[in-house]
Amino acid sequence: MEIKAKRTLVKSAPELWELADDLARLEAWMGGFVGSEGPVSVEITERVHEQSLGWRSSPAQGGAEIKVALAESGFGTSVEISARHGGGSPAAGVALEELLDELGSPDRRPFSAG
């Protein structure tokens, strides 16, 4: 099964890259995609700085693959996610939308006193 999700986010490619290029986050996203209750170990399959990032789980974990592509788009960045999963988890489409929500959410930094 292959699914795709696409959205333009009001963040720059460098900001989105900083969020996406994080192994713990990739493992958590894969866990959501395959319907696991926790993170799933992944292997990076593609990394083109600030343009695309691909990763996959092991065959024992379902052999799922996810790829995120970034492209400048007007006042933001177009983010396209494509994913494949042999198991066809019903949560897969929801997981991709949640991934886009997480990438698009504003960074919350506490105010510093001083």
N, CA, C and O atoms as a MOPAC input file, in Angstrom:
PM7 MOZYME 1SCF
protein

 N      0.83500 1    -1.16800 1     0.00000 1
 C      0.00000 1     0.00000 1     0.00000 1
 C      0.88900 1     1.24400 1     0.00000 1
 O      1.82800 1     1.33600 1     0.79000 1
 N      0.59900 1     2.18500 1    -0.87100 1
 C      1.33000 1     3.45400 1    -0.90400 1
 C      0.35100 1     4.58400 1    -0.67100 1
 O     -0.72500 1     4.62400 1    -1.26700 1
 N      0.73400 1     5.50300 1     0.20400 1
 C     -0.09100 1     6.67300 1     0.46400 1
 C      0.78200 1     7.91400 1     0.40700 1
 O      1.99800 1     7.85600 1     0.58400 1
 N      0.11800 1     9.04800 1     0.15100 1
 C      0.84100 1    10.32100 1     0.08300 1
 C      0.05500 1    11.37800 1     0.82600 1
 O     -1.16900 1    11.30800 1     0.94000 1
 N      0.78200 1    12.35400 1     1.32800 1
 C      0.18600 1    13.52100 1     1.96700 1
 C      1.03900 1    14.72100 1     1.56600 1
 O      2.26200 1    14.62100 1     1.46900 1
 N      0.38200 1    15.85000 1     1.33500 1
 C      1.11900 1    17.04200 1     0.90200 1
 C      0.47200 1    18.26500 1     1.53100 1
 O     -0.75000 1    18.36200 1     1.64500 1
 N      1.33200 1    19.19900 1     1.93800 1
 C      0.85100 1    20.42700 1     2.54700 1
 C      1.94200 1    21.48500 1     2.42000 1
 O      3.13000 1    21.16000 1     2.43400 1
 N      1.54400 1    22.74300 1     2.29700 1
 C      2.50800 1    23.84200 1     2.34900 1
 C      2.50900 1    24.36600 1     3.77000 1
 O      1.46900 1    24.74400 1     4.30900 1
 N      3.68900 1    24.38400 1     4.37300 1
 C      3.84100 1    24.83300 1     5.75300 1
 C      4.55300 1    26.17800 1     5.78400 1
 O      5.42300 1    26.44800 1     4.95700 1
 N      4.18100 1    27.00900 1     6.73400 1
 C      4.76500 1    28.34500 1     6.84400 1
 C      6.03000 1    28.26400 1     7.70700 1
 O      6.10800 1    28.85000 1     8.78600 1
 N      7.00000 1    27.53000 1     7.20400 1
 C      8.32400 1    27.40900 1     7.80500 1
 C      9.31000 1    27.28500 1     6.65400 1
 O      8.94700 1    26.87300 1     5.55200 1
 N     10.54200 1    27.64000 1     6.91500 1
 C     11.57500 1    27.51800 1     5.89100 1
 C     12.05800 1    26.07400 1     5.81700 1
 O     11.87900 1    25.29600 1     6.75400 1
 N     12.66800 1    25.73200 1     4.69900 1
 C     13.23800 1    24.38700 1     4.54100 1
 C     14.27600 1    24.09500 1     5.63100 1
 O     14.28200 1    22.98400 1     6.16100 1
 N     15.16100 1    25.05000 1     5.99000 1
 C     16.11200 1    24.75900 1     7.06900 1
 C     15.42200 1    24.45300 1     8.40800 1
 O     15.86600 1    23.57100 1     9.14400 1
 N     14.33900 1    25.17800 1     8.72600 1
 C     13.61200 1    24.90800 1     9.97200 1
 C     13.00900 1    23.50000 1     9.95500 1
 O     13.10600 1    22.76300 1    10.93700 1
 N     12.39200 1    23.13900 1     8.84000 1
 C     11.77400 1    21.81900 1     8.72600 1
 C     12.81900 1    20.71600 1     8.73000 1
 O     12.61300 1    19.65300 1     9.31700 1
 N     13.94200 1    20.97700 1     8.07100 1
 C     15.01600 1    19.98800 1     8.04100 1
 C     15.53200 1    19.70800 1     9.45000 1
 O     15.78200 1    18.55800 1     9.80900 1
 N     15.68700 1    20.75100 1    10.23200 1
 C     16.17500 1    20.58400 1    11.60200 1
 C     15.23200 1    19.67700 1    12.40800 1
 O     15.69100 1    18.87400 1    13.22100 1
 N     13.93200 1    19.80300 1    12.18500 1
 C     12.96400 1    18.95100 1    12.87300 1
 C     12.98900 1    17.51900 1    12.35000 1
 O     12.95500 1    16.56400 1    13.12600 1
 N     13.04800 1    17.38000 1    11.03900 1
 C     12.93100 1    16.05300 1    10.42400 1
 C     14.18800 1    15.21600 1    10.56000 1
 O     14.09100 1    14.00000 1    10.73000 1
 N     15.34700 1    15.81200 1    10.49100 1
 C     16.59500 1    15.05400 1    10.48600 1
 C     17.02500 1    14.70900 1    11.92200 1
 O     18.07600 1    15.14000 1    12.39800 1
 N     16.18800 1    13.93000 1    12.58100 1
 C     16.41000 1    13.54300 1    13.97200 1
 C     15.99900 1    12.08000 1    14.10100 1
 O     14.82600 1    11.74800 1    13.92900 1
 N     16.95200 1    11.20600 1    14.40100 1
 C     16.70000 1     9.76200 1    14.41200 1
 C     15.56000 1     9.36500 1    15.35300 1
 O     14.71800 1     8.54700 1    14.98500 1
 N     15.52300 1     9.92500 1    16.54500 1
 C     14.45800 1     9.57200 1    17.49900 1
 C     13.08900 1     9.94700 1    16.94500 1
 O     12.12400 1     9.19900 1    17.10800 1
 N     13.00200 1    11.10100 1    16.29100 1
 C     11.73900 1    11.53500 1    15.70500 1
 C     11.34600 1    10.61800 1    14.53900 1
 O     10.17600 1    10.26000 1    14.40300 1
 N     12.32200 1    10.23400 1    13.69400 1
 C     12.03000 1     9.33200 1    12.57100 1
 C     11.51200 1     7.98500 1    13.07400 1
 O     10.58300 1     7.41600 1    12.50000 1
 N     12.11800 1     7.48200 1    14.14700 1
 C     11.68100 1     6.20100 1    14.71700 1
 C     10.27300 1     6.30400 1    15.29900 1
 O      9.48300 1     5.36800 1    15.17600 1
 N      9.95500 1     7.42400 1    15.92700 1
 C      8.60500 1     7.63000 1    16.46600 1
 C      7.59100 1     7.72000 1    15.33700 1
 O      6.51900 1     7.12000 1    15.41800 1
 N      7.92200 1     8.47300 1    14.27400 1
 C      7.01500 1     8.58400 1    13.13600 1
 C      6.78000 1     7.22300 1    12.48800 1
 O      5.65600 1     6.90600 1    12.10100 1
 N      7.84200 1     6.41500 1    12.36900 1
 C      7.67900 1     5.08900 1    11.78400 1
 C      6.78000 1     4.23500 1    12.65000 1
 O      5.93800 1     3.49900 1    12.13700 1
 N      6.95000 1     4.32400 1    13.96700 1
 C      6.09000 1     3.57700 1    14.87500 1
 C      4.62500 1     3.91800 1    14.66500 1
 O      3.78000 1     3.02400 1    14.62300 1
 N      4.31600 1     5.20100 1    14.53400 1
 C      2.93600 1     5.62300 1    14.27200 1
 C      2.43700 1     5.12100 1    12.93400 1
 O      1.28200 1     4.71700 1    12.80300 1
 N      3.30200 1     5.14500 1    11.95200 1
 C      2.90800 1     4.72500 1    10.60300 1
 C      2.57400 1     3.24100 1    10.53800 1
 O      1.60000 1     2.85400 1     9.89300 1
 N      3.37400 1     2.40200 1    11.20200 1
 C      3.13100 1     0.95100 1    11.13900 1
 C      2.17000 1     0.48200 1    12.22300 1
 O      1.85300 1    -0.70600 1    12.28800 1
 N      1.69600 1     1.39700 1    13.08000 1
 C      0.72300 1     1.03100 1    14.09100 1
 C      1.33600 1     0.45400 1    15.35200 1
 O      0.65500 1    -0.23600 1    16.11200 1
 N      2.61000 1     0.72500 1    15.58500 1
 C      3.29300 1     0.25300 1    16.78800 1
 C      3.01300 1     1.22500 1    17.93600 1
 O      2.80700 1     2.41900 1    17.71700 1
 N      3.00800 1     0.70000 1    19.14700 1
 C      2.78800 1     1.56300 1    20.30600 1
 C      4.02700 1     2.36200 1    20.67800 1
 O      3.93600 1     3.30400 1    21.46500 1
 N      5.17600 1     2.00700 1    20.13200 1
 C      6.41500 1     2.71200 1    20.44300 1
 C      7.22900 1     2.95000 1    19.19300 1
 O      6.80600 1     2.60300 1    18.09100 1
 N      8.39900 1     3.54400 1    19.36200 1
 C      9.29000 1     3.78900 1    18.22600 1
 C      9.72300 1     2.48300 1    17.55700 1
 O      9.77500 1     1.42900 1    18.19100 1
 N     10.02800 1     2.57800 1    16.27400 1
 C     10.49600 1     1.43700 1    15.48000 1
 C     11.85900 1     1.79600 1    14.90600 1
 O     12.02200 1     2.86700 1    14.32200 1
 N     12.84200 1     0.91200 1    15.06500 1
 C     14.18000 1     1.15400 1    14.51300 1
 C     14.11000 1     1.35600 1    13.01400 1
 O     13.37600 1     0.65900 1    12.31300 1
 N     14.88800 1     2.32600 1    12.52300 1
 C     14.87900 1     2.63900 1    11.10200 1
 C     16.29800 1     2.74700 1    10.55900 1
 O     17.26700 1     2.90100 1    11.30300 1
 N     16.38200 1     2.66300 1     9.25100 1
 C     17.62500 1     2.86800 1     8.51200 1
 C     17.38500 1     4.02400 1     7.54800 1
 O     16.38400 1     4.04000 1     6.83200 1
 N     18.30500 1     4.99800 1     7.52700 1
 C     18.20400 1     6.11800 1     6.58600 1
 C     18.55800 1     5.59800 1     5.19900 1
 O     19.59800 1     4.96600 1     5.01400 1
 N     17.69300 1     5.86300 1     4.22600 1
 C     17.92500 1     5.39600 1     2.85700 1
 C     18.27100 1     6.53500 1     1.90400 1
 O     18.84000 1     6.30600 1     0.83700 1
 N     17.92900 1     7.75000 1     2.28700 1
 C     18.20200 1     8.90800 1     1.42300 1
 C     18.31200 1    10.14300 1     2.29200 1
 O     17.51000 1    10.34300 1     3.20500 1
 N     19.31100 1    10.97700 1     2.00900 1
 C     19.46700 1    12.23200 1     2.73900 1
 C     20.08300 1    13.25800 1     1.79100 1
 O     21.27700 1    13.20200 1     1.49400 1
 N     19.27000 1    14.18300 1     1.32400 1
 C     19.73100 1    15.30300 1     0.50700 1
 C     19.39400 1    16.55100 1     1.32000 1
 O     18.23100 1    16.94100 1     1.42600 1
 N     20.42000 1    17.16800 1     1.88700 1
 C     20.26800 1    18.26400 1     2.84600 1
 C     19.20300 1    19.27800 1     2.41600 1
 O     19.26800 1    19.85500 1     1.33100 1
 N     18.21700 1    19.47500 1     3.30600 1
 C     17.13400 1    20.44700 1     3.14200 1
 C     16.26200 1    20.18900 1     1.92100 1
 O     15.52300 1    21.07800 1     1.49800 1
 N     16.33200 1    18.97700 1     1.33900 1
 C     15.48600 1    18.64900 1     0.18600 1
 C     14.69400 1    17.36800 1     0.36900 1
 O     13.48000 1    17.36200 1     0.16400 1
 N     15.35700 1    16.27800 1     0.75300 1
 C     14.62600 1    15.02300 1     0.91900 1
 C     15.29400 1    14.12300 1     1.94500 1
 O     16.51000 1    14.14200 1     2.13200 1
 N     14.45600 1    13.33900 1     2.59900 1
 C     14.90900 1    12.42600 1     3.62900 1
 C     14.05400 1    11.17000 1     3.54400 1
 O     12.82500 1    11.24100 1     3.58200 1
 N     14.70700 1    10.02800 1     3.42900 1
 C     13.98600 1     8.76400 1     3.35800 1
 C     14.49400 1     7.80400 1     4.40900 1
 O     15.67900 1     7.80800 1     4.74100 1
 N     13.59800 1     6.97400 1     4.93700 1
 C     13.98500 1     5.97200 1     5.92200 1
 C     13.04000 1     4.78400 1     5.83000 1
 O     11.92900 1     4.89400 1     5.31300 1
 N     13.50500 1     3.62900 1     6.34700 1
 C     12.68800 1     2.41600 1     6.30000 1
 C     12.90500 1     1.58800 1     7.55000 1
 O     13.92900 1     1.67700 1     8.22600 1
 N     11.90300 1     0.78300 1     7.82400 1
 C     12.01800 1    -0.15700 1     8.94200 1
 C     12.55800 1    -1.46900 1     8.39400 1
 O     12.58000 1    -1.67300 1     7.18000 1
 N     12.99000 1    -2.34900 1     9.27000 1
 C     13.50400 1    -3.64500 1     8.84200 1
 C     12.35200 1    -4.51000 1     8.31900 1
 O     11.19300 1    -4.26400 1     8.65400 1
 N     12.66400 1    -5.51600 1     7.50500 1
 C     11.61200 1    -6.42900 1     7.03600 1
 C     10.85400 1    -7.07000 1     8.20300 1
 O      9.65100 1    -7.31100 1     8.10000 1
 N     11.54400 1    -7.34400 1     9.30200 1
 C     10.89600 1    -7.93500 1    10.47600 1
 C      9.86300 1    -6.98000 1    11.08300 1
 O      8.91400 1    -7.41800 1    11.73400 1
 N     10.05400 1    -5.67000 1    10.86600 1
 C      9.12900 1    -4.65800 1    11.38100 1
 C      8.11800 1    -4.23500 1    10.32200 1
 O      7.45400 1    -3.21100 1    10.48000 1
 N      7.99100 1    -5.00200 1     9.25100 1
 C      7.00800 1    -4.70200 1     8.21800 1
 C      7.58800 1    -4.11500 1     6.94600 1
 O      6.87400 1    -3.99000 1     5.95100 1
 N      8.87200 1    -3.74800 1     6.94900 1
 C      9.51300 1    -3.21000 1     5.74900 1
 C      8.86600 1    -1.94300 1     5.21600 1
 O      8.81300 1    -1.73900 1     4.00300 1
 N      8.37500 1    -1.09100 1     6.10500 1
 C      7.73900 1     0.15800 1     5.68500 1
 C      8.79600 1     1.17600 1     5.27000 1
 O      9.92400 1     1.15800 1     5.76200 1
 N      8.41000 1     2.06100 1     4.35900 1
 C      9.30100 1     3.13100 1     3.89300 1
 C      8.57000 1     4.46100 1     3.93700 1
 O      7.37900 1     4.53500 1     3.63400 1
 N      9.28900 1     5.51400 1     4.31800 1
 C      8.73700 1     6.87100 1     4.32700 1
 C      9.76000 1     7.79700 1     3.68000 1
 O     10.96500 1     7.66000 1     3.89500 1
 N      9.26600 1     8.73900 1     2.88800 1
 C     10.13600 1     9.74600 1     2.28300 1
 C      9.45900 1    11.11000 1     2.42700 1
 O      8.27100 1    11.26200 1     2.14300 1
 N     10.23600 1    12.09500 1     2.87300 1
 C      9.76700 1    13.47200 1     2.99700 1
 C     10.55000 1    14.30800 1     1.98900 1
 O     11.78100 1    14.28000 1     1.97000 1
 N      9.82600 1    15.05300 1     1.15200 1
 C     10.46100 1    15.94300 1     0.17500 1
 C     10.06600 1    17.38000 1     0.49700 1
 O      8.89300 1    17.67200 1     0.72900 1
 N     11.04900 1    18.27400 1     0.51100 1
 C     10.83100 1    19.69000 1     0.80000 1
 C     11.13700 1    20.52300 1    -0.43500 1
 O     12.11400 1    20.26400 1    -1.13900 1
 N     10.29200 1    21.53800 1    -0.70200 1
 C     10.53200 1    22.44200 1    -1.82300 1
 C      9.96900 1    23.81400 1    -1.47600 1
 O      8.86200 1    23.92000 1    -0.94600 1
 N     10.73400 1    24.86700 1    -1.77500 1
 C     10.26200 1    26.22600 1    -1.52500 1
 C      8.94500 1    26.44500 1    -2.27100 1
 O      8.77500 1    25.99000 1    -3.40300 1
 N      8.00900 1    27.15700 1    -1.61300 1
 C      6.70100 1    27.38000 1    -2.21700 1
 C      6.10600 1    28.66900 1    -1.67600 1
 O      5.50700 1    28.67900 1    -0.60000 1
 N      6.27000 1    29.75000 1    -2.41400 1
 C      5.70100 1    31.02600 1    -2.00000 1
 C      6.20800 1    31.47300 1    -0.64800 1
 O      7.40100 1    31.72200 1    -0.47300 1
 N      5.28900 1    31.57600 1     0.32400 1
 C      5.64100 1    32.04500 1     1.66800 1
 C      5.94400 1    30.91200 1     2.62700 1
 O      5.90300 1    31.10600 1     3.84100 1
 N      6.24600 1    29.73600 1     2.10900 1
 C      6.53800 1    28.61200 1     2.99100 1
 C      7.29500 1    27.53400 1     2.24800 1
 O      8.03300 1    27.79900 1     1.29900 1
 N      7.09100 1    26.31500 1     2.70400 1
 C      7.76500 1    25.16800 1     2.10800 1
 C      6.73300 1    24.08200 1     1.84300 1
 O      5.95700 1    23.71400 1     2.72400 1
 N      6.73700 1    23.58000 1     0.62300 1
 C      5.87200 1    22.46000 1     0.26900 1
 C      6.50100 1    21.19300 1     0.83300 1
 O      7.67400 1    20.90600 1     0.59100 1
 N      5.70400 1    20.43900 1     1.58900 1
 C      6.18100 1    19.19800 1     2.19200 1
 C      5.33100 1    18.06900 1     1.63000 1
 O      4.11100 1    18.05500 1     1.79400 1
 N      5.98200 1    17.12900 1     0.97100 1
 C      5.28000 1    15.97000 1     0.43300 1
 C      5.84600 1    14.72100 1     1.08900 1
 O      7.05700 1    14.50000 1     1.10000 1
 N      4.95600 1    13.91500 1     1.63100 1
 C      5.35100 1    12.67200 1     2.28200 1
 C      4.75000 1    11.52300 1     1.49400 1
 O      3.54700 1    11.49500 1     1.23200 1
 N      5.59200 1    10.58500 1     1.12100 1
 C      5.10200 1     9.35800 1     0.49000 1
 C      5.55300 1     8.19700 1     1.36500 1
 O      6.65200 1     8.21100 1     1.92000 1
 N      4.69400 1     7.19900 1     1.47900 1
 C      4.99700 1     6.08000 1     2.35900 1
 C      4.42900 1     4.78900 1     1.78900 1
 O      3.38700 1     4.78000 1     1.13400 1
 N      5.13600 1     3.70600 1     2.05400 1
 C      4.70700 1     2.36600 1     1.63400 1
 C      4.75700 1     1.44200 1     2.83200 1
 O      5.66000 1     1.50400 1     3.66600 1
 N      3.76200 1     0.59400 1     2.88400 1
 C      3.71000 1    -0.38000 1     3.97700 1
 C      2.98500 1    -1.61900 1     3.47400 1
 O      1.85000 1    -1.54500 1     3.00400 1
 N      3.65400 1    -2.75000 1     3.58000 1
 C      3.06100 1    -4.00000 1     3.12900 1
 C      1.89700 1    -4.44600 1     3.98100 1
 O      0.99300 1    -5.11800 1     3.48400 1
 N      1.89800 1    -4.08800 1     5.26200 1
 C      0.85300 1    -4.53100 1     6.17100 1
 C     -0.44500 1    -3.76800 1     6.05200 1
 O     -1.49000 1    -4.26500 1     6.47400 1
 N     -0.40900 1    -2.58100 1     5.49100 1
 C     -1.63100 1    -1.80000 1     5.31000 1
 C     -2.29700 1    -1.38200 1     6.60800 1
 O     -3.50900 1    -1.54300 1     6.75400 1
 N     -1.54500 1    -0.85800 1     7.54200 1
 C     -2.08600 1    -0.41300 1     8.82200 1
 C     -3.15700 1     0.65300 1     8.59600 1
 O     -2.93200 1     1.60000 1     7.84300 1
 N     -4.32300 1     0.51100 1     9.24100 1
 C     -5.37100 1     1.51500 1     9.07500 1
 C     -4.97900 1     2.88200 1     9.63300 1
 O     -5.56800 1     3.89600 1     9.26100 1
 N     -3.98700 1     2.91100 1    10.52200 1
 C     -3.54600 1     4.17100 1    11.12000 1
 C     -2.55100 1     4.91300 1    10.24100 1
 O     -2.14900 1     6.02500 1    10.58300 1
 N     -2.14000 1     4.32700 1     9.11400 1
 C     -1.07000 1     4.89800 1     8.29700 1
 C     -1.39100 1     6.30000 1     7.78300 1
 O     -0.56600 1     7.20400 1     7.91100 1
 N     -2.56400 1     6.49200 1     7.21100 1
 C     -2.93100 1     7.80500 1     6.68100 1
 C     -3.00700 1     8.85500 1     7.77100 1
 O     -2.56900 1     9.98900 1     7.57500 1
 N     -3.54900 1     8.49400 1     8.90200 1
 C     -3.63700 1     9.40200 1    10.04600 1
 C     -2.23500 1     9.76200 1    10.52900 1
 O     -1.97100 1    10.91200 1    10.88000 1
 N     -1.34000 1     8.78200 1    10.54800 1
 C      0.03400 1     9.02200 1    11.00800 1
 C      0.74300 1    10.04200 1    10.12200 1
 O      1.48900 1    10.87900 1    10.62900 1
 N      0.52200 1     9.98600 1     8.80100 1
 C      1.16400 1    10.95800 1     7.91700 1
 C      0.61200 1    12.36000 1     8.14300 1
 O      1.36600 1    13.33300 1     8.11900 1
 N     -0.68500 1    12.47200 1     8.36100 1
 C     -1.26900 1    13.78300 1     8.64600 1
 C     -0.74300 1    14.32300 1     9.97600 1
 O     -0.49900 1    15.52300 1    10.10200 1
 N     -0.56800 1    13.44900 1    10.96600 1
 C     -0.01400 1    13.87200 1    12.24900 1
 C      1.44000 1    14.31700 1    12.10100 1
 O      1.88300 1    15.24900 1    12.77100 1
 N      2.17100 1    13.64900 1    11.22700 1
 C      3.55400 1    14.04400 1    10.95100 1
 C      3.57700 1    15.46100 1    10.38300 1
 O      4.38600 1    16.28700 1    10.80700 1
 N      2.69000 1    15.74500 1     9.42200 1
 C      2.61500 1    17.09700 1     8.86100 1
 C      2.20100 1    18.10700 1     9.92900 1
 O      2.72700 1    19.21900 1     9.96600 1
 N      1.26000 1    17.72400 1    10.79900 1
 C      0.85000 1    18.61800 1    11.89000 1
 C      2.02800 1    18.94800 1    12.80100 1
 O      2.22500 1    20.09800 1    13.19300 1
 N      2.80900 1    17.91500 1    13.13200 1
 C      3.96100 1    18.13200 1    14.01500 1
 C      4.99100 1    19.04300 1    13.36200 1
 O      5.52800 1    19.94000 1    14.01300 1
 N      5.27000 1    18.82300 1    12.08600 1
 C      6.23300 1    19.67500 1    11.38500 1
 C      5.74100 1    21.11400 1    11.29000 1
 O      6.54000 1    22.04700 1    11.36600 1
 N      4.43800 1    21.30000 1    11.12500 1
 C      3.88900 1    22.63900 1    10.94100 1
 C      3.59200 1    23.38500 1    12.22100 1
 O      3.34400 1    24.59000 1    12.18800 1
 N      3.61000 1    22.69100 1    13.35900 1
 C      3.27100 1    23.36700 1    14.61000 1
 C      4.35700 1    24.37500 1    14.98300 1
 O      5.54000 1    24.15500 1    14.72400 1
 N      3.93800 1    25.48300 1    15.59500 1
 C      4.93300 1    26.48300 1    15.98000 1
 C      5.84400 1    25.96000 1    17.08800 1
 O      5.42400 1    25.20700 1    17.96600 1
 N      7.08400 1    26.37600 1    17.01600 1
 C      8.03200 1    26.01700 1    18.08000 1
 C      7.65700 1    26.82400 1    19.31100 1
 O      7.41300 1    28.02800 1    19.23900 1
 N      7.61900 1    26.15500 1    20.40500 1
 C      7.28900 1    26.83900 1    21.66100 1
 C      8.55700 1    26.91200 1    22.50400 1
 O      9.09500 1    25.89600 1    22.94300 1
 N      9.01300 1    28.12200 1    22.71300 1
 C     10.21100 1    28.32700 1    23.52800 1
 C      9.82700 1    29.20900 1    24.69500 1
 O      9.19800 1    30.24900 1    24.50000 1
 N     10.19000 1    28.82000 1    25.89400 1
 C      9.83700 1    29.63800 1    27.05800 1
 C     10.57900 1    30.97100 1    27.03600 1
 O     11.69300 1    31.08300 1    26.52300 1
 N      9.92600 1    31.96700 1    27.60400 1
 C     10.57500 1    33.26300 1    27.74400 1
 C     11.65700 1    33.15100 1    28.80000 1
 O     11.50900 1    32.41800 1    29.77800 1
 N     12.72600 1    33.86800 1    28.60500 1
 C     13.78300 1    33.83700 1    29.62700 1
 C     13.65300 1    35.09700 1    30.47800 1
 O     13.32400 1    36.17800 1    29.98900 1
 N     13.91400 1    34.92300 1    31.71800 1
 C     13.85200 1    36.07700 1    32.64000 1
 C     15.13900 1    36.87600 1    32.51400 1
 O     16.21700 1    36.30900 1    32.33300 1
 N     15.02600 1    38.13700 1    32.60800 1
 C     16.26800 1    38.87600 1    32.59300 1
 C     16.11400 1    40.16800 1    32.03300 1
 O     17.08200 1    40.92400 1    31.94900 1

